[in-house]
Amino acid sequence: IDVAKANQTITFADPADATYGDADFSVSPTSSSGLSVTVAAAPASVCTVSDGTVHIVGAGECTLTASQAGDDNYNSAPDVSQTFTVAKADQTITFGALGGKTFGDAPFSVSASASSGLAVTFSSDTTGVCTVAGSTVTIVHAGLCTVRASQAGNDDYNPATDVTQSFTVAKADQTITFGALGGKTYGDAPFTVSATTTSPLTRSEERRVGKECTEQC
């Protein structure tokens, strides 16, 4: 008589959803025959598997397929696939406090880091006081400057919550240079005086001539 091979089936529990960055985990499908089951993973951009240990590579949908090819006594088992979701990971930004500045100070650089390791970008919330190009802050006027740090995320990370840092830009000091005035005689023609400031502001020059000049001239 002919003795036919027996059929077999695979039991494979559905893996729980995961998040990018999660630790490796094991899967252990079984066959009704007791023969060992192999597991394959796809796509390789999301997950890989080796000896039943699953490694998360990126965010997306991971499909694990369990197979048993059979032997002299058992037919191959129907493959069983299980799919789970790998969610994007969250990330945070570390952006330290910024010290106060004074109008006229040179442009300066700021830095921040994201827990994902992705590059952080900067912008100004107060362009009337300060501007930002790349990571360089330029003082425009006195006032309160607010710099915003952002990270938009990628295929594996969600956008980070923006972090802002504000600092005060103080008014700059200035001095006036006003040279000594020579003596005059009553009846002399009106004359002009001049002075300069260390700032580019317009000077207010007082001219006292003739009877308008008091003994304090």
Disulfide bonds with the S-S distance in Angstrom:
Cys47-Cys62 2.04
Cys130-Cys145 2.01
Cys213-Cys217 1.69
